[in-house]
Amino acid sequence: MTSNSYNCYKYLYLHGFASGSGSSKGLLLNKFFKEQLQNVELHLPDLNIPSFEKLSVSEIVKHLKSEMLNNTQQYRLIGSSLGGLVAATLASEFKDCSKIQSLILLCPALDASNRWKAKMADSDLYQWQLDGSKKYYHFSTKTEQQLHYGFYEDLMKQVQYPLVDVPLTIVHGTNDDIVPINVSRTYIELLQQNGWNNEMIEVNDDHLLMKTDSIDVIKNVISKQWFNE
């Protein structure tokens, strides 16, 4: 296997909410990349932009978009949970050019504002707004950190199902209680209605997709979509 064709692309793993560049799944997939192709790296950017306390999907997209525009390479993105929403949003915004070549989405947090609202009582949302911030457990620091209400306000402004026209595969757990699997099923249907034939693989797992079988499925998707050219 040669790496010449793969070096045309830059590969990013976009982690989920309250995670970071040390994401367990990201590190596992980074190791897989190194094992498959020594000269190809899976980059693991920290998406706590501008910080977790002031986290904003719009700011994450703006930051990554600026980096991509300053890079001559095309991109291939793996987006997990909230990182899946970011990846799809970026691909949608770059739809008129070929900057993003392909996506792999893992339990993507599409329809995010509705999912968030469904998980919180109206009184809790009101209290969050009143206080201005709310504590959430952050998996990187293993501590509770404040998150501003502006995160939720910004989330409501996002396109809930960004339409993209690049090859896309979704891997989603049938037991996901954070982002129900029907969210991804709806997204695939929307893409197919617009003439794009993308793939969805359902696995017996929860939102984290950390079962050995699920990781193997993700690795197989990466190999099939990106390495077996």
N, C-alpha and C positions, 0 to 999 in steps of 0.2 A: 504494500500500500504506500503510495507516495503522498506527500503533503502539499505539492505545488498548487493544486486547485483549491485546497482548503485555505491557503494563506491569502487568498483574495478577499476573505471575509474576516470581520472582527466578531467574536462571539461574546455575548453578555448573558449573565444570569441575573435576573431582576428579582430580588427577594420580596417576601411578603411583609405585611403590616407588623410593626414592633419586632423586626428582625434586623439583620445587618450583614456585613460582608463575611461574617463568620457563620452564616447559616449552615446548619448540618447538611441539608440537601444540596446546597450550593457547593460545599466542600467535597461531598461525595461525587458530584458530577464533574467538578474540577479535576479530581483524581482520575476519573474515567477518561477525560479528555487527554490527560498526560499519558495514560496507559495506551490509548489508541494512536495518538499522533504527537510525537515529542515536540514538534515545532508549533503546535497550535494550542493556544491558551484560552480557557474559559474565564473571562474577567468577571469579578464579583464586586461591582461597585456598591458603596454604601448609599442607600436611598433615603436616609434620614435627612431630608433636605427641606428647608435650611437647617433644621434640627428636628428631633422627635417632638419636642414641645411645640414647635411651630410648623409641624409637618403639613405639606400641601402637595396633592397630586399634580396640580398645575405647575408648581415650582419644580417638581421632579421631572416632568415632561419637558419643561423649558430648559432645564439644565442639560438633560441628555440630548435634546434636540440640538442645542448649541454645540455640544461636543461632537455630535455626528456630522454636523455641517462643516466642522473644522477638520474632518478626517476624510481622506479620499477613498477609504475602503467602504464596501457595502457591509451591512450588519445582518447577523442572524441572532435572534433573541429567544431565550427561554424565560418565560415570565411565570412566577409562582404567586397565586392568590392576588394580592393587590398589585404585585409586579406584573401579573397577567393583564390587568386593566391598563397599566402603564404601557406595556408592550403593544397591546392592541391599539391604544390611543396614538402612540408614536407611528405605527404602521399606517393608521388612518390619515394622520396629518402629512405623511410622506407619500401619499397615494399617487401623486402626480409625478413622482420620480422613483428611481430604483434604489434608494438609499437602504431600505430594509428589504432583504431578499426572502426571509422565511421566519416563521414563528412556531414555537412549541409552547403551549400554555398548560400550566398545571393547576387544576382547580381554580381557574381565573375568577377574580372577584368582580365579575360583570354585574350590572344592575346594582352597583355597590350601595348607593344611597338608600335604596329600598331595602336591601339586606340589612343595613345598619339600623334603619328605623324599625324593622321587624324584630330585631333583637333587643330593642330598648323600649321600655314603657314611655308613654308621652311625658309623664312626670319626670322621668330620668333625663330625657332630652331637654326638657325645660330647665331642670336644675343645672345641667351642663352649660346651657346657654347663659343662665343667670350667674353662675360662678365664673364663667369664662374659660375654665379648664376642668379636666377630669383625669383621674389616675388610671393608667393602663399598665399591665405587666409587660415589660420589655424583655424579650428572650435573649438579647445580646448581653445586656447589663445584669440580667437576672434581678432586677429591681423594678418597683413601680415608679413610673414617670408621668409627669403631667402632660396632657395633650390639649391644645387649645380647641375651642368650639369652632374656630375658623376652619379646621380640618373637615368637619362635617358639612359646613356651609359650602366649602369648595367642592366636596364630593358630590353634592347635589347639582353642581353646575356641569359635571362631566357628562359626556355622551355615554349612556349606560351600556350600549351595545355598538361599539365602534366598528363600522364596516371596513374591511380590509380586502385587498385583492392580491394577496401573496399566499403561497403555500402555507397551510396552517394545520397543526395537529393539536387536539386537546386530549389530555389525560385527566380523568376526573374520577374521584372515589364515589362509589354508590352509597357509602355511609357518611358522606360529608354533611355535617350539621352546621357548618359555617356558611358555605355557599352550596345550596342544594343543587344536585346534579341536573335538575330541570333547567337551571340557568344556562348551563353549557349546551344542553339539548336545544333550547330556544335559539341560542346564538348560531349553532350549526345550521339550523333550519333557515334562519335569516340569511346567512351567507349563501346557502344553496338556492334560495329564492332569487338572489341577485346573480345567480349563474356561476358561483364559485364552489367547486366541489372539494370540500375540506373534510378531514377525518376526525372522528372522536372515538377514543378508546375508554371504555368504562372498566374500572378495576374494583375489586373487593377491598376497599380501604376507606379511611376517613380523610379529612381535609389535609393532613400532613403528608400523605403519600410516602410514608417512611417504611412500609413493609418491604421486605426483601423482594417479593414478587413485583411490587409496584415500581421499585427502583430498577429492576430488570426490564420492565416494560418501557420505562422512560429511556433507558440506555438503548434499547432496541429501536425506539422511535428516532433517537438522535442518529444512530448508525444508518438506519434506512433513509432518513430524510436528508442527512448531511454528509455522511462518510462513504456511502456506497454509490459513488458517482462514476 
